[in-house]
Amino acid sequence: MAATMIESFFQRSLEDMVKGLRTQMIGEAKYLSKALDEVKKEIKSTDPNTKAVALQKLTYLHMLHGADMSWAAFHVVEVMSMAKFSHKKIGYLAASQSFNEGTDVLLLITNLLRKDFSGKNEYETGLAIEALSRIATPDLARELTPDLFILLASGRPFVRKKATVALLRVFNEYPDAIRVAFKRLVEKMGDTDPAVVSAAVSVLCELTLKDPKPYLPLAPEFYKLLVGSPSNWLSIKLVKIFGALAPLEPRLGRKIAEPLCELMRKTGTKTGARSLLLECIQTVTLGLSEHQVAVRLCVEKLNELMREEDRNLKYLGLRALANLMAVHPWAVAENKDVITKCLSHEDPSIQKGALRLIMGMVSDDNVIETVQVLLQYAHSTDSAFCNELVSVILATCSKDQYDLISDFSWYVSALAGMARVPQCAHGEEIGRQLIDIGFRVKSVTTDVLKAARELVVDPALLGRPSLHGVLSAAAWIVGEYVAFSHNPLELIEGLLQPRTKLLPASVRAVYVQAVFKVFVYSTAKYAYLDVATARMTDGDEHLGVLSKKQSTAQGEVLNDIGFSSRVSLDHTQDHHIDSGGRKSDPEAGQSSRIIVDSAETKDCSRELRPGVNGLLEAMVELIAENVTPLVNSVDVEVQERACNLMGLLQFFRDIPGFPSSEFRGSAQVWEIKEMLDALQAVFAVELGPVSIHAQGRVSVPGDLTVENLDGLGSLHTEEVLEGSSEREGYRQWEEGTLFSPHSKGVEKSQVGESAALLAQHRQRHENFYLLSDEKPVLSSLDYPPPRIASIDSTGFPSISSTEVFPVAEHSLASAKPRRSKARPVVVKLDDEEEQVESFSKLKMRDLKDDFISSAIRDVLAGEPRSGSKYHTPAQDFERKDSVRVRHQRSRTSRTSRHSERETNKDQASPGTRNESGVENAYQSSENEGKPSTSGKKSEHSKSSSKVRHSKHGRKARSSNEDEDDHPLARKSPVKPRVKSKSRRNGRHRATSPSPKVDNALPVPDFLL
Amino acid sequence: MINAVLVMNTQGKPRLTKFYEPVAVEKQQDIIRSVYSVLSSRGENFCSFVEADDIFGPDTKLVYRHFATLYFVFVINKAESELGILDLIQVFVETLDKNFKNVCELDIVYNFNKLPGCWRIYVFGGYVWVMAQ
């Protein structure tokens, strides 16, 4: 005894411990472990006070310092069961803090909780309920559901509200409890104590938001509460519930639109009620987007709110607008200025919200303007948001094969602009898109090359690792489309500038390869120029003697090598067709113009020839100087490509006179002609987008036998896309016309020009190349009929294993008639849509939630009338209702509270269903109000169920039902009161046609 | 509902923690740390809501307010109104202020055992039921 007293006397209280912690000199961790040791000793004490204080300290250490207290579970139970309230409180706090499903002593507390539930002190009961609401396990919940059920009907509001709240956890842990207690929960919405109502609504709100469907039958209840709601907090919950319910039932939306608008008007933008206002807005945007008036009001309010400086309002306003965006784009458009302002807000989440909205508004009409605005912001904002901006722009613009873009020259320059945004980290994607556009949009190849050239030439970009992706792409583009360049030397200079050593090896390899391509191209052009001039000097000096072919070839060479007198596209194309042996344009005027052109060109070439020479010499010098060190590069890719390039260079250097002017016209040029042709041919094949199904379209060789792959055969044939017969048609047609778009280059005499000419030819005569999928080609009857036009893939005749040119033209006139400017052709593969197609996600639903939902469905459907009534709510929703009737009815319901089991039996009894006429009408009206048990007992008081009144039921009744008497008996006194009110509300009219009037009972005929 | 209430100072030391869902101790400490790292990286003019999907699971949100040296943080799901919770924090702080006469962090440190009581007036089992002071 003495020992205990001393123990207690010298024990440090929680305050002492906290103070000690603040003043300790030994380090926090050490102090805490010392304190913990102390607690461990003290908690074993037999003195209740010492033990409780020790536990309190332990709880503190657990809560704030993460100390483990699972070892003290038994002590917690001991303190919980102490007699003194202050000790009990410590015990319960510790329990709700530390117990979980794994705590083994949980089994011990069932009886303890039960005892405290029925304790005299309501605070003790409150403690026990709180503990249950926090630590309930399936076992505990099962055991204590009956007790909780009784507490729900307790006479003390304090207990009722706590019990109501605890239901949620109990339902979650033990869904069977729903069958017992759900109706009582619904009844609680009509409780006299506002706190209990609020608690019930909170729990229902929580349940409804998880899975709204089963709660639809309760809509009338919620509605009545909402109309008469005394507090904003309650209204918020109810509005939230409707936000979840309204999308499921359009008629409900119609019904609640008016009260919601009323609420919104009433609350205005006063500070206090803003939460409610925003909830209303949120609900309208989620579930009532069909209701123009509500949406209109909503947008007005949003605009008001977002004009204020409050950042929280901005955030929530943006969120609400995002909900509206899909259905009412105008709502977003109207607030455009406010949204745009949010882009410069400090908070990234607000910025992102605004960005999402702005990108959602983008259409082909405003894409240019929008992107320009965004790029301006990108320059001025911090790096995270800047990259967000850039990535969103990239994603939006490239969506559906650049569907939004009609001006590709602009987009290409915008891409280059994005690469130059200082913090941009999306080099890879920008590069990918540049190449992609080069493939798909032939008409802007020049712009793509121009953009790439600027990127390659700029030394400042080389130092930024994030841009290596785009530089690599630019280098590739420069090499690939060098034929469109005005100045190959400049390209070589860019590709070999000193700062390229900052690049990683993989990009460097691309650079060297690009140099290779540019060099081969320039040399060939140069050589042909010389061939042409050589012939010219050898033969007749007179221009007229030159064959048309030669002169145009020369003209083109000059053009390509890069001088100002670029020959018009028409010219070269016509020429190409001629050279291909297909006289498609025999117009005399055209031919003569060509001759005139070439005459001009000839003049130019005379003037500029020294420049041409200098160009190649400079190029060779540059390459020799800069690529030679790379031959020893540690990276194999770079090394190999450098070696190739140097090898080639060496080969040319061995030719006497190369690269000076003596080389030109010399006999050697003729000797190496074949080699030049071959080199050109290597790069002449034009590349295009590759279908993801390309592999699938490759036909299996007949003699191929693979074992055990039978199953794959069928899969393969399926994948060879529908509409293959049409493709077949195309192939036949193609063969018939002897036209093969891909047999260019190699075997033709004009190998050197092929790349450029083909691109141009393709652009001009794309109808021969590309065939539209859905949109018929309308231009000419000579073209294949639209049916055939769905060809998406034509393999190379020579390279049959890949599908390099699967193309489908987009007929723009029919697709986007409102575009003033013709959109260039964008090559699309027919199966790319599939790629975009979202994969249907399998929703893994929580099993427990399923249990809860099904249980609630059972409970609500268990009442035949409430269920069946619900199926015809359309008429009901139109009618007016009376708030006051609700109060009256809720009183009625309270009077009829009785055991749940009994109710269930009542429902099941066929007699209930068979009741007809007036009686039935009364019941159904009661059930409308209370889809649960309300009014039940009254109707079935004569049934045998009354005899089976359970103990619980009786207890519940006795606890707080002062006005309880037989509801049938009560009908007449109630009548006049209700009637007078209902008349005012127009209810009278609605009820009058029915025989219910005879019963002199006002029927609350609001839905259900 | 409210999943958790955290009061911590600007150094990340928790002053009051209350989880309304069972969370293991180690996880609690993790959560406190990650919440702190999120909050401390936010500027004064940032809005009071933070999506907390990666800390607390889907559809959760932090609603916080910063008073002097303390953060008052509520973790809520979509059944709560953000602005409503902000009001609640205001009310809670005003209550503390009344109780402790110009409340400061130290009051909360030294009166730990009074806090849950203050707290329980407003929130019970994850539900708010009294909004009046």
Interface residues (C-beta under 8 A of the other chain):
Chain A: L14 E15 V18 K19 R22 Q56 Y60 H62 M63 L64 G66 A67 D68 M69 L93 F99 N100 E101 E130 S133 R134 I135 K161 K162 V165 A166 L168 R169 A195 S198 A199 S202 V203 C205 E206 L209 S231 N232 W233 I236 K237 K240 G272 R274 S275 L276 L278 E279 R311 N312 K314 Y315 L316 H345 E346 D347 P348 S349 I350
Chain B: M1 K13 P14 R15 L16 T17 K18 Y20 P22 A24 V25 E26 Q28 Q29 R42 G43 N45 F46 C47 S48 F49 V50 E51 N77 K78 A79 S81 E82 L83 G84 L86 D87 V109 Y110 F112 N113 P116 R120 F124 G125 G126 Y127 V128 W129 V130 M131
